[in-house]
Amino acid sequence: MDIVQLCEIGMLVAFGFSWPFNIIKSWRSRTAKGKSVIFEFIVVLGYLVGVLGKFITWRNTGVLAYSIWFYFADIAMVTIDIVLYFRNTRLDRQAENNQA
């Protein structure tokens, strides 16, 4: 593992460190207000492009970078938050219907 991979892993860990807090906030708040699911889909797209780059490098060199596992972890966490967004959207609709 070289310094470039270590820097990439550091970046992925730094980004990934925030997602558990976001997931907890989404779970506890039970609302989708103030959230942008489009932003989260763009983040997943960015991570998928990074994964694609790792697979292209693997195909060309036969070496699969360790950092790919951090991409998968980050994608999993963002996906959990996206699922919670849709749950919370449903809860928001139910609350609005109960008030009407």
C-alpha positions in Angstrom: 0.0 0.0 0.0 1.5 3.3 -1.0 0.9 6.9 0.2 -1.6 7.6 -2.5 -3.8 4.8 -1.3 -3.4 5.9 2.3 -4.5 9.4 1.4 -7.5 8.1 -0.4 -8.5 5.8 2.5 -8.0 8.8 4.8 -10.4 10.8 2.7 -13.0 8.0 2.6 -12.7 7.5 6.3 -13.2 11.2 6.9 -16.3 11.3 4.7 -17.6 8.0 6.1 -17.2 9.2 9.7 -20.1 11.7 9.3 -22.6 9.2 7.9 -23.3 7.3 11.1 -24.2 10.6 12.8 -26.5 11.5 9.9 -28.1 8.0 10.0 -28.8 8.4 13.8 -30.3 11.9 13.2 -32.5 10.6 10.4 -33.7 7.7 12.6 -34.4 9.8 15.6 -36.0 12.8 13.9 -38.5 10.7 12.0 -38.8 13.5 9.4 -37.4 14.1 5.9 -37.7 17.9 6.2 -34.4 19.5 5.5 -33.0 16.5 3.7 -32.0 16.2 0.1 -32.3 12.8 -1.4 -30.9 14.1 -4.7 -27.7 15.1 -2.8 -27.4 11.6 -1.4 -27.9 10.0 -4.8 -25.2 12.2 -6.2 -22.9 11.2 -3.3 -23.5 7.5 -4.1 -22.9 8.2 -7.8 -19.5 9.7 -6.8 -18.6 6.7 -4.8 -19.6 4.4 -7.6 -17.4 6.3 -10.0 -14.5 5.8 -7.5 -15.3 2.0 -7.4 -15.4 1.9 -11.2 -11.9 3.5 -11.2 -10.7 0.8 -8.8 -12.1 -2.0 -11.1 -10.5 -0.4 -14.2 -7.2 -0.3 -12.4 -7.6 -3.9 -11.3 -8.4 -5.0 -14.8 -5.3 -3.2 -16.2 -2.9 -4.1 -13.4 -4.3 -7.2 -11.7 -4.2 -5.3 -8.3 -7.4 -4.4 -6.5 -6.8 -1.5 -4.1 -7.7 -1.9 -0.4 -9.5 1.4 -0.6 -12.4 -0.2 -2.5 -13.7 -1.6 0.8 -14.0 1.9 2.2 -16.0 2.9 -0.9 -18.4 0.0 -0.2 -18.7 0.9 3.5 -19.5 4.5 2.6 -22.0 3.5 -0.1 -23.8 1.2 2.4 -24.1 4.0 5.0 -25.5 6.5 2.4 -27.9 3.9 1.2 -29.1 3.3 4.8 -29.7 7.1 5.0 -31.6 7.1 1.7 -33.9 4.3 3.0 -34.5 6.3 6.1 -35.3 9.3 4.0 -38.1 7.4 2.3 -39.3 6.0 5.6 -39.4 9.5 7.0 -41.2 10.9 3.9 -43.9 8.3 4.5 -44.1 9.3 8.2 -44.3 13.0 7.2 -47.3 12.2 4.9 -49.0 10.2 7.7 -48.5 13.1 10.1 -50.0 15.6 7.6 -53.0 13.3 6.9 -53.6 12.9 10.7 -53.7 16.7 11.0 -56.1 17.2 8.2 
